Amino acid sequence: MIKRNSLKWMAVIAVFLSFFPSLWAGSSDSLLVKLNQTIEQRPSYMQRKEEALETLRQSLSKLSAGNLEGRMNLYEALWQENRSYNTDSSLFYATALSQLAQQAGNEEQKQNALLHRATALMTIGMFKEAYEIIKPLREGGVLPGQRSQFFHLGRSLFGLMADYAVTAQEKAAYASLTDDFRDSLLTIYEAGSNMYRMIYADKLTAHGKYAEALRELLPFTPTGDGRFDAGYHYTIAEAYYHMGRIEEARHYYTLAAISDMQSDTREYIALRKLAVILFQSGDIDRAYHYLTLCMADAKACNARLRILEILDTFPVVNEAYLEKKQQQQRVITGILIAISLLVVSLIFAIFSVLKQKKALQQAQTDLAHANSQLNEVNRTLVEYNEEMKRQNQLITETSYLKEAYITQYMDQCSSYLEKMESFRKRLRQLLSAGKTKEIQQALTSYNQEVETELAEFYDSFDTTFINLFPTFVEDFNALLREDEQVQLKPGQKLNTELRVFALIRLGITDSTKIAHFLRYSVTTIYNYRTRMRNRARGDRDELEKQVMEIGKKALKGANPPQ
């Protein structure tokens, strides 16, 4: 009752999953990623396998020739390790085990060695030779310890012979023998065990009962034995494949292939069948990659039967792969031609841009040069403007000074002319009267008046100058060292030294003119100027230039005298 309920639930689950093929597709895609990762790690698995084989070979070399039991055990272990890894080595160790068993008189090991040898020959593809080995065992009986191996071998051998049979009659005969050996296997294993379920499902699949086979197989929890798990997943995949449920088949073929890759085996079927499904779905690259790996492993294992199976599919996949590569090459060539044209166009564009850039740089250089020239012209104009302002200021200042002094000296000249006219009339009167003595007295009086007038003239000059330059004395002393400054007497406006530099300030720089104006010798005036330069606070040669700057700001806002 419990078993029937379980079968019902499994059927429901199978029908439920059939409505969601996309779930299987997504799961298969992730499994393919895992498969690729496992294949990438395959060198480490192979290294681990070689290390295990080397350890067994080292142990064998250390045993004495007389230790037959120990050597037979190691030959058995070496055969097991090479069974799906290197057929030539497995055949060698089966032969060596047979020889030792003959030498030791061990009937069980002799039969075990024969079955190992037949298995290796079957894998190589030598069905007739393998059949010749098991034929006597089938007729004469098999030892109890070898029954399982014998029935597995018979089921595999006759199953392969049925697959490769030429006529329908031969195929039916070998298929019947395969069923016999499969049924014999079912008598060995406990009903409900994983091995029993797998063998029974294989029988159901062989007879087209795929749904029943799946109910028998599912659910399944991996055992951790890579070779067994690979076979179990493969059996599930076969059932799905024959039902036409390709996505589910692909899922379980992938699981079987992963287990094969992880169990260090080189003789397998699942990866090849997965490659065919991928090829049919258009995944040519992955199919080609997987088939190439299958071929390499089959050659390394010398599994001629697997090589023949691969060669049945590989040429078609290889041709499609090469066609795809050629198409990709044509596309790449087209892309390269397009890129080349773009590069040529880009080169012309670059040259054009560089040419324009060069022209722009030349224009910028010319513009910069023109700007530089313009700036120079502007600077020159600014200098000219400054010079014109300075000259205008000088002219204004000079005009102002001239206006001031002309007005002052016109008044003085008018006064002198009146006095001279009055003195001339008096002299004429005295001369007409013949008063010589009075003329002499008049001349003496006139000389005294001249001196008085000269003093008044200098005083008038001083007054006018100080009116024009009220801070001249202070500004002039500021140009001298503190201990060399000019000290005026009470009531003095200017003294002789200051008058010399007052005349310089008014623009009279010639010593001869200054000497004539002040009624001194040229040497005296020169000495005054030299002595004063030596008393300068700064550069002595700059003193007179600095004097010329005194009072310029004050003169700008001043009005000429009325």
C-alpha positions as CSV (number, residue, x, y, z in Angstrom):
1,M,0.0,0.0,0.0
2,I,2.8,2.4,0.9
3,K,4.6,1.6,-2.3
4,R,1.5,2.3,-4.4
5,N,1.0,5.7,-2.7
6,S,4.6,6.6,-3.3
7,L,4.3,5.7,-6.9
8,K,1.1,7.8,-7.2
9,W,2.9,10.8,-5.7
10,M,5.8,10.4,-8.0
11,A,3.5,10.3,-11.0
12,V,1.8,13.5,-9.8
13,I,5.2,15.2,-9.4
14,A,6.4,14.0,-12.8
15,V,3.2,15.4,-14.5
16,F,3.5,18.6,-12.5
17,L,7.1,19.2,-13.6
18,S,6.1,18.5,-17.2
19,F,4.1,21.8,-17.2
20,F,7.2,23.8,-16.3
21,P,9.9,23.1,-18.9
22,S,11.4,26.6,-18.2
23,L,12.3,25.5,-14.7
24,W,14.3,22.7,-16.1
25,A,15.9,25.0,-18.7
26,G,17.1,27.4,-16.0
27,S,18.3,24.6,-13.8
28,S,20.2,23.0,-16.7
29,D,21.9,26.3,-17.5
30,S,23.2,26.6,-14.0
31,L,24.3,23.0,-14.2
32,L,26.1,23.6,-17.4
33,V,28.0,26.4,-15.6
34,K,28.9,23.9,-12.8
35,L,29.9,21.3,-15.5
36,N,32.3,23.8,-17.1
37,Q,33.8,24.6,-13.7
38,T,34.3,20.9,-13.1
39,I,35.9,20.5,-16.5
40,E,38.3,23.3,-15.6
41,Q,39.2,21.5,-12.4
42,R,39.7,18.2,-14.2
43,P,43.5,18.5,-14.4
44,S,43.5,18.4,-10.6
45,Y,41.3,15.3,-10.6
46,M,43.6,13.7,-13.1
47,Q,46.6,14.6,-10.9
48,R,44.9,13.0,-7.9
49,K,44.2,9.9,-10.0
50,E,47.8,9.6,-11.1
51,E,49.0,10.0,-7.5
52,A,46.7,7.2,-6.4
53,L,48.0,4.9,-9.1
54,E,51.6,5.8,-8.3
55,T,51.0,5.0,-4.7
56,L,49.6,1.5,-5.6
57,R,52.5,0.9,-8.0
58,Q,55.0,1.9,-5.3
59,S,53.3,-0.5,-2.9
60,L,53.4,-3.3,-5.5
61,S,57.2,-2.7,-6.1
62,K,57.8,-3.1,-2.4
63,L,56.1,-6.5,-2.1
64,S,58.2,-9.7,-2.5
65,A,57.5,-12.0,-5.4
66,G,56.5,-14.7,-2.9
67,N,53.7,-12.6,-1.4
68,L,51.1,-13.8,-3.9
69,E,48.1,-12.8,-1.9
70,G,49.3,-9.3,-1.3
71,R,50.3,-8.9,-5.0
72,M,46.9,-10.2,-6.2
73,N,45.1,-7.6,-3.9
74,L,47.2,-4.8,-5.4
75,Y,46.6,-6.0,-9.0
76,E,42.9,-6.0,-8.2
77,A,43.1,-2.4,-6.9
78,L,45.2,-1.3,-9.9
79,W,42.6,-2.9,-12.2
80,Q,39.7,-1.1,-10.4
81,E,41.5,2.2,-10.7
82,N,42.3,1.7,-14.4
83,R,39.0,0.1,-15.4
84,S,37.5,3.4,-16.8
85,Y,40.7,5.3,-16.9
86,N,43.2,3.3,-19.0
87,T,42.0,0.2,-20.8
88,D,45.4,-1.0,-21.8
89,S,46.6,-0.8,-18.2
90,S,43.4,-2.5,-16.9
91,L,44.0,-5.4,-19.5
92,F,47.6,-5.6,-18.3
93,Y,46.7,-5.9,-14.6
94,A,43.9,-8.4,-15.4
95,T,46.4,-10.6,-17.2
96,A,49.0,-10.2,-14.4
97,L,46.3,-11.1,-11.8
98,S,45.3,-14.2,-13.9
99,Q,48.9,-15.4,-13.9
100,L,49.3,-14.9,-10.2
101,A,46.0,-16.7,-9.5
102,Q,47.2,-19.6,-11.7
103,Q,50.4,-19.7,-9.7
104,A,48.6,-19.5,-6.4
105,G,45.9,-22.0,-7.5
106,N,43.2,-19.5,-6.4
107,E,40.1,-20.4,-8.4
108,E,38.1,-17.4,-7.3
109,Q,40.9,-15.0,-8.3
110,K,41.3,-16.9,-11.6
111,Q,37.7,-16.4,-12.5
112,N,37.8,-12.7,-11.2
113,A,40.8,-12.1,-13.5
114,L,39.0,-13.6,-16.5
115,L,36.0,-11.4,-16.0
116,H,38.3,-8.3,-15.6
117,R,40.0,-9.3,-18.8
118,A,36.7,-9.7,-20.6
119,T,35.5,-6.3,-19.4
120,A,38.7,-4.6,-20.8
121,L,38.3,-6.4,-24.1
122,M,34.7,-5.3,-24.3
123,T,35.7,-1.7,-23.7
124,I,38.2,-1.9,-26.4
125,G,35.5,-3.2,-28.7
126,M,36.7,-6.8,-29.0
127,F,33.2,-8.3,-28.4
128,K,34.1,-11.7,-29.8
129,E,37.1,-12.2,-27.6
130,A,35.2,-11.0,-24.5
131,Y,32.4,-13.5,-25.4
132,E,34.9,-16.3,-25.8
133,I,35.9,-15.7,-22.1
134,I,32.5,-15.6,-20.6
135,K,31.0,-18.5,-22.7
136,P,32.7,-21.2,-20.7
137,L,31.8,-19.5,-17.4
138,R,28.2,-19.3,-18.6
139,E,28.1,-23.0,-19.4
140,G,30.2,-24.3,-16.5
141,G,28.9,-22.1,-13.8
142,V,30.1,-19.0,-12.0
143,L,31.5,-18.9,-8.5
144,P,29.1,-17.2,-6.0
145,G,31.6,-14.3,-5.3
146,Q,31.7,-13.5,-9.1
147,R,28.0,-13.7,-10.0
148,S,27.4,-9.9,-9.7
149,Q,30.4,-9.1,-11.9
150,F,29.5,-11.8,-14.4
151,F,25.9,-10.7,-14.8
152,H,26.9,-7.0,-15.2
153,L,29.5,-8.0,-17.8
154,G,26.9,-10.2,-19.7
155,R,24.3,-7.5,-19.6
156,S,26.7,-4.8,-20.9
157,L,28.3,-7.1,-23.5
158,F,25.1,-8.4,-25.1
159,G,23.5,-5.0,-24.8
160,L,26.3,-3.6,-26.9
161,M,26.2,-6.5,-29.4
162,A,22.5,-5.8,-29.8
163,D,23.2,-2.1,-30.5
164,Y,25.7,-3.0,-33.1
165,A,23.9,-6.0,-34.6
166,V,23.5,-5.9,-38.4
167,T,20.3,-7.9,-38.7
168,A,17.0,-7.6,-36.8
169,Q,17.2,-11.3,-35.9
170,E,20.7,-10.9,-34.3
171,K,19.5,-7.7,-32.5
172,A,16.5,-9.6,-31.1
173,A,18.6,-12.5,-30.0
174,Y,21.2,-10.3,-28.2
175,A,18.4,-8.2,-26.7
176,S,16.9,-11.4,-25.2
177,L,20.3,-12.4,-23.8
178,T,20.6,-8.9,-22.3
179,D,17.2,-9.3,-20.6
180,D,18.3,-12.7,-19.2
181,F,21.5,-11.2,-17.6
182,R,19.5,-8.1,-16.4
183,D,16.9,-10.4,-14.7
184,S,19.7,-12.4,-13.2
185,L,21.1,-9.1,-11.7
186,L,17.7,-8.3,-10.2
187,T,17.9,-11.6,-8.2
188,I,21.1,-10.5,-6.6
189,Y,20.1,-7.1,-5.3
190,E,17.6,-6.3,-2.6
191,A,14.3,-5.0,-4.0
192,G,14.0,-1.3,-3.4
193,S,17.7,-0.6,-3.2
194,N,19.2,2.0,-5.5
195,M,21.0,-0.6,-7.6
196,Y,17.8,-2.7,-7.9
197,R,15.8,0.4,-8.9
198,M,18.4,1.4,-11.5
199,I,18.6,-2.1,-13.1
200,Y,14.8,-2.5,-13.1
201,A,14.3,0.9,-14.6
202,D,16.8,0.1,-17.3
203,K,14.7,-3.0,-18.1
204,L,11.6,-0.9,-18.3
205,T,13.3,1.6,-20.6
206,A,14.5,-1.1,-22.9
207,H,10.9,-2.2,-23.3
208,G,9.6,1.3,-23.9
209,K,8.0,1.8,-20.5
210,Y,9.6,5.1,-19.8
211,A,7.0,6.6,-17.4
212,E,7.2,3.4,-15.3
213,A,10.9,3.6,-15.3
214,L,10.8,7.2,-14.0
215,R,8.4,6.3,-11.3
216,E,10.9,3.6,-10.3
217,L,13.9,5.9,-10.4
218,L,12.5,9.0,-8.8
219,P,13.1,10.5,-6.3
220,F,16.8,9.9,-6.0
221,T,19.4,11.2,-3.5
222,P,23.0,11.1,-4.7
223,T,25.1,8.5,-2.8
224,G,28.5,10.2,-3.0
225,D,29.8,7.3,-5.2
226,G,30.6,9.3,-8.4
227,R,30.5,6.3,-10.7
228,F,27.2,5.0,-9.4
229,D,25.6,8.4,-9.3
230,A,26.7,9.0,-12.9
231,G,25.0,5.7,-14.0
232,Y,21.8,6.4,-12.1
233,H,21.5,9.9,-13.5
234,Y,22.2,8.6,-16.9
235,T,19.4,6.0,-16.6
236,I,17.0,8.8,-15.6
237,A,18.2,10.9,-18.6
238,E,17.6,7.9,-21.0
239,A,14.0,7.5,-19.9
240,Y,13.3,11.2,-20.3
241,Y,15.1,11.3,-23.7
242,H,13.0,8.4,-25.1
243,M,9.9,10.2,-23.9
244,G,10.9,13.2,-25.9
245,R,11.3,15.4,-22.8
246,I,14.6,16.8,-24.0
247,E,15.0,19.5,-21.3
248,E,14.7,17.0,-18.5
249,A,17.0,14.6,-20.3
250,R,19.5,17.4,-20.7
251,H,19.3,18.2,-17.0
252,Y,20.1,14.6,-16.0
253,Y,22.7,14.0,-18.7
254,T,24.5,17.1,-17.2
255,L,24.3,15.7,-13.7
256,A,25.7,12.4,-14.9
257,A,28.5,14.2,-16.8
258,I,29.5,16.2,-13.7
259,S,29.7,12.9,-11.7
260,D,31.8,11.4,-14.4
261,M,34.2,14.3,-14.4
262,Q,34.5,14.3,-10.7
263,S,35.2,10.5,-10.5
264,D,38.3,10.6,-12.6
265,T,36.8,8.4,-15.4
266,R,37.7,8.6,-19.0
267,E,35.2,6.1,-20.3
268,Y,31.7,7.6,-20.2
269,I,28.6,8.2,-22.3
270,A,26.6,11.1,-20.7
271,L,28.8,14.0,-21.9
272,R,28.7,12.8,-25.5
273,K,24.9,12.5,-25.4
274,L,24.7,15.9,-23.7
275,A,26.8,17.4,-26.6
276,V,24.4,16.0,-29.2
277,I,21.4,17.6,-27.4
278,L,23.3,20.9,-27.2
279,F,24.2,20.7,-30.9
280,Q,20.6,20.1,-31.8
281,S,19.6,23.1,-29.8
282,G,22.1,25.3,-31.6
283,D,24.8,25.5,-28.9
284,I,27.5,24.5,-31.4
285,D,30.5,25.8,-29.5
286,R,29.7,24.0,-26.3
287,A,28.8,20.8,-28.2
288,Y,32.2,20.9,-30.0
289,H,34.1,21.5,-26.8
290,Y,32.4,18.6,-25.0
291,L,32.9,16.2,-28.0
292,T,36.5,17.2,-28.2
293,L,37.0,16.4,-24.6
294,C,35.1,13.0,-25.0
295,M,37.4,12.1,-27.9
296,A,40.6,13.0,-26.0
297,D,39.5,11.0,-23.0
298,A,38.4,8.0,-25.2
299,K,41.8,8.0,-26.9
300,A,43.7,8.3,-23.6
301,C,41.6,5.4,-22.2
302,N,41.9,3.4,-25.5
303,A,38.1,2.9,-25.3
304,R,37.7,2.1,-29.0
305,L,34.0,1.5,-28.6
306,R,33.5,5.1,-27.3
307,I,35.7,6.4,-30.1
308,L,33.5,4.8,-32.7
309,E,30.4,6.2,-30.9
310,I,31.9,9.7,-30.9
311,L,33.0,9.4,-34.6
312,D,29.4,8.7,-35.5
313,T,28.5,12.3,-34.3
314,F,31.7,14.3,-34.3
315,P,32.1,14.9,-38.1
316,V,28.7,16.6,-38.2
317,V,29.4,18.7,-35.2
318,N,32.9,19.5,-36.4
319,E,31.6,20.6,-39.8
320,A,29.0,22.8,-38.2
321,Y,31.6,24.2,-35.8
322,L,34.0,25.0,-38.6
323,E,31.2,26.6,-40.6
324,K,30.3,28.7,-37.6
325,K,34.0,29.7,-37.2
326,Q,34.2,30.5,-40.9
327,Q,31.1,32.6,-40.6
328,Q,32.5,34.3,-37.5
329,Q,35.7,34.8,-39.4
330,R,33.8,36.4,-42.3
331,V,32.0,38.6,-39.8
332,I,35.3,39.5,-38.2
333,T,36.9,40.2,-41.6
334,G,34.0,42.4,-42.5
335,I,34.3,44.2,-39.1
336,L,38.1,44.6,-39.7
337,I,37.5,46.0,-43.1
338,A,34.9,48.4,-41.7
339,I,37.3,49.3,-38.9
340,S,40.1,49.8,-41.4
341,L,37.9,52.2,-43.4
342,L,36.9,54.0,-40.3
343,V,40.6,54.2,-39.3
344,V,41.5,55.6,-42.7
345,S,38.6,58.1,-42.4
346,L,39.8,58.9,-38.9
347,I,43.3,59.5,-40.2
348,F,42.0,61.9,-42.8
349,A,39.9,63.6,-40.2
350,I,42.9,63.8,-37.9
351,F,45.0,65.3,-40.7
352,S,42.2,67.8,-41.5
353,V,41.8,68.7,-37.8
354,L,45.6,69.1,-37.4
355,K,45.7,71.3,-40.5
356,Q,42.9,73.4,-39.2
357,K,44.6,73.4,-35.8
358,K,47.8,74.5,-37.4
359,A,46.0,77.3,-39.3
360,L,44.2,78.3,-36.1
361,Q,47.5,78.3,-34.2
362,Q,49.0,80.5,-36.9
363,A,46.0,82.8,-36.7
364,Q,46.3,82.9,-32.9
365,T,50.0,83.6,-33.3
366,D,49.3,86.4,-35.8
367,L,46.6,87.7,-33.5
368,A,48.9,87.5,-30.5
369,H,51.5,89.4,-32.5
370,A,49.0,92.0,-33.6
371,N,47.8,92.3,-30.0
372,S,51.4,92.6,-28.8
373,Q,51.9,95.4,-31.4
374,L,48.6,97.0,-30.4
375,N,49.6,96.8,-26.7
376,E,53.0,98.4,-27.6
377,V,51.2,101.1,-29.6
378,N,48.8,101.6,-26.6
379,R,51.7,101.7,-24.3
380,T,53.4,104.3,-26.5
381,L,50.2,106.3,-26.7
382,V,49.9,106.1,-22.9
383,E,53.5,107.4,-22.6
384,Y,52.7,110.1,-25.2
385,N,49.6,111.1,-23.2
386,E,51.5,111.1,-20.0
387,E,54.2,113.2,-21.6
388,M,51.6,115.5,-23.1
389,K,50.0,115.8,-19.7
390,R,53.4,116.6,-18.2
391,Q,54.2,119.1,-20.9
392,N,50.7,120.6,-20.6
393,Q,51.2,120.8,-16.8
394,L,54.7,122.3,-17.4
395,I,53.2,124.8,-19.9
396,T,50.4,125.6,-17.5
397,E,52.8,126.0,-14.7
398,T,55.2,128.1,-16.8
399,S,52.3,130.2,-18.1
400,Y,51.1,130.7,-14.5
401,L,54.6,131.7,-13.3
402,K,55.1,134.0,-16.3
403,E,51.7,135.6,-15.8
404,A,52.5,136.1,-12.1
405,Y,55.9,137.6,-12.7
406,I,55.0,139.6,-15.8
407,T,52.2,141.2,-13.8
408,Q,54.6,141.9,-10.9
409,Y,57.5,143.2,-13.0
410,M,55.2,145.3,-15.3
411,D,54.2,147.2,-12.2
412,Q,57.9,147.5,-11.1
413,C,59.0,148.5,-14.6
414,S,56.3,151.1,-14.8
415,S,57.4,152.5,-11.4
416,Y,61.1,152.5,-12.5
417,L,60.2,154.3,-15.8
418,E,58.3,157.0,-13.9
419,K,61.3,157.4,-11.5
420,M,63.8,157.5,-14.4
421,E,61.6,160.1,-16.2
422,S,61.3,162.2,-13.1
423,F,65.1,161.9,-12.5
424,R,65.8,162.7,-16.2
425,K,63.6,165.9,-16.0
426,R,65.4,167.0,-12.9
427,L,68.8,166.5,-14.5
428,R,67.7,168.5,-17.5
429,Q,66.6,171.3,-15.3
430,L,69.9,171.3,-13.4
431,L,71.9,171.1,-16.5
432,S,70.0,174.0,-18.1
433,A,70.6,176.1,-15.0
434,G,74.3,175.1,-15.0
435,K,74.1,173.7,-11.5
436,T,77.0,171.2,-11.7
437,K,77.3,170.6,-8.0
438,E,73.6,169.9,-7.7
439,I,73.9,167.3,-10.6
440,Q,76.7,165.5,-8.7
441,Q,74.6,165.4,-5.6
442,A,71.6,164.1,-7.7
443,L,73.7,161.3,-9.1
444,T,74.9,160.3,-5.7
445,S,71.4,160.3,-4.4
446,Y,70.3,158.2,-7.5
447,N,72.9,155.5,-6.8
448,Q,71.6,155.2,-3.3
449,E,68.1,154.9,-4.7
450,V,69.2,152.1,-7.1
451,E,70.5,150.1,-4.2
452,T,67.3,150.7,-2.3
453,E,65.3,149.7,-5.4
454,L,67.4,146.5,-5.9
455,A,66.7,145.5,-2.3
456,E,63.1,146.2,-2.9
457,F,63.3,144.2,-6.1
458,Y,64.7,141.1,-4.3
459,D,62.2,141.5,-1.5
460,S,59.4,141.7,-4.1
461,F,60.9,138.6,-5.8
462,D,60.9,136.7,-2.5
463,T,57.4,137.7,-1.7
464,T,56.1,136.7,-5.1
465,F,57.9,133.4,-5.0
466,I,56.7,132.5,-1.5
467,N,53.2,133.4,-2.6
468,L,53.6,130.9,-5.4
469,F,55.3,128.3,-3.4
470,P,54.3,128.8,0.3
471,T,56.1,125.6,1.5
472,F,59.2,126.0,-0.6
473,V,61.6,126.5,2.3
474,E,60.2,123.4,4.2
475,D,60.1,121.3,1.1
476,F,63.7,122.3,0.1
477,N,65.0,121.6,3.6
478,A,63.3,118.1,3.4
479,L,65.7,117.4,0.6
480,L,68.7,118.1,2.7
481,R,70.2,116.2,5.6
482,E,68.9,117.4,9.0
483,D,72.2,118.9,10.1
484,E,72.7,120.7,6.7
485,Q,69.3,122.4,6.4
486,V,69.0,126.2,5.6
487,Q,68.2,128.4,8.6
488,L,66.7,131.9,7.8
489,K,67.1,135.0,10.0
490,P,64.0,136.5,11.5
491,G,61.9,138.3,8.9
492,Q,63.8,136.7,6.0
493,K,61.7,135.0,3.3
494,L,64.7,133.7,1.2
495,N,68.4,134.1,1.5
496,T,70.9,134.0,-1.4
497,E,71.3,130.2,-1.4
498,L,67.5,129.7,-1.5
499,R,67.2,132.4,-4.3
500,V,69.6,130.4,-6.4
501,F,67.3,127.3,-6.1
502,A,64.2,129.4,-6.3
503,L,65.4,130.6,-9.8
504,I,66.2,126.9,-10.7
505,R,62.6,126.0,-9.6
506,L,61.3,128.7,-12.0
507,G,63.3,127.0,-14.8
508,I,66.4,129.3,-14.9
509,T,69.1,126.7,-14.6
510,D,72.0,128.5,-16.4
511,S,74.5,129.7,-13.8
512,T,75.4,132.8,-15.9
513,K,71.8,134.0,-16.0
514,I,71.4,133.3,-12.3
515,A,74.6,135.2,-11.6
516,H,73.5,138.2,-13.6
517,F,70.1,138.2,-11.9
518,L,71.5,138.0,-8.4
519,R,74.5,140.3,-9.3
520,Y,77.1,137.7,-8.3
521,S,80.0,136.1,-10.2
522,V,79.4,132.8,-12.1
523,T,81.9,131.1,-9.9
524,T,80.1,132.1,-6.8
525,I,76.8,130.7,-8.1
526,Y,78.5,127.5,-9.1
527,N,80.0,127.1,-5.6
528,Y,76.5,127.7,-4.1
529,R,75.0,125.0,-6.3
530,T,77.8,122.5,-5.6
531,R,77.8,123.1,-1.9
532,M,74.1,122.6,-1.7
533,R,74.2,119.3,-3.7
534,N,76.8,118.0,-1.2
535,R,74.3,118.6,1.6
536,A,71.5,116.5,-0.2
537,R,69.8,113.8,1.8
538,G,69.7,111.4,-1.1
539,D,71.5,111.2,-4.5
540,R,73.3,114.6,-4.9
541,D,72.8,114.5,-8.7
542,E,69.0,114.3,-8.2
543,L,68.7,117.3,-6.0
544,E,67.9,119.9,-8.7
545,K,65.4,117.6,-10.3
546,Q,63.7,117.1,-7.0
547,V,63.6,120.9,-6.6
548,M,61.8,121.2,-9.9
549,E,59.0,119.0,-8.5
550,I,58.4,121.3,-5.4
551,G,54.9,122.8,-5.3
552,K,53.6,121.2,-8.6
553,K,50.4,119.9,-6.9
554,A,49.7,123.2,-5.4
555,L,50.1,125.0,-8.7
556,K,47.5,122.8,-10.4
557,G,44.6,124.3,-8.4
558,A,46.0,127.8,-8.1
559,N,44.7,130.8,-9.9
560,P,47.0,133.4,-11.4
561,P,47.2,136.7,-9.5
562,Q,45.0,139.6,-10.6
